[in-house]
Amino acid sequence: MNLKGFYHLIKEIEMTVKTTKQLQKVAMISLVAGLIGLTGCATTGDRDKLQAQIDSVSAEASAARAEAAEAKAMAAEAVSIANEANATSAETEMKIDRMFKKAMYK
């Protein structure tokens, strides 16, 4: 076999591979189309059920956002109260130190 014959054989193999891949694609598309045809379209009832589920999930998400906002507000209030308590504690500690020092000088 000469070089031209070998080159021609390689080209035929490449064409066969391309044709096989194209046939596989067509077969896959046909299979998918057949499955879609067998299952049919969604009915109005199916669509309504799906919409009801979407609405339910949306309502639950809104409720969760509201609860999260409430929790965030409560946490901010707790931080504020803690800061006030810390400030009061520091003031009380300073007063006790002054009273102790006063008592020590007497």
C-alpha positions, 0 to 999 in steps of 0.5 A: 500500500502506498502513501496515497492509499493509506491517506485515502483509507484514513479519510474513509475512516474519518468519514465513517466516524463522523457519519457514526457520530451524526447517526448517534445524534439523530438517534438520541434526538429521535429517542428524546422526541419519542419520549416527549411524545409518549409522555404528552404535554402537561395538563392544566391541572398539572400546571395549577398544582405546580403554581400552587406549589410555587405559591406555597414555597414563595409564601414560606420564603416570605415568612422566613424572611420576616422571621429572619428580620425579626430575629435580626432586630431582636439580636440588635436589641440584645446587643444594645442592652448588653452594651448598656449593661457593660457601660453600667458595670464599668461605671459601677466598678469605677464608683467602687474603686473610688469608694475603696480608695477613699476608705483606704485613705481614711 
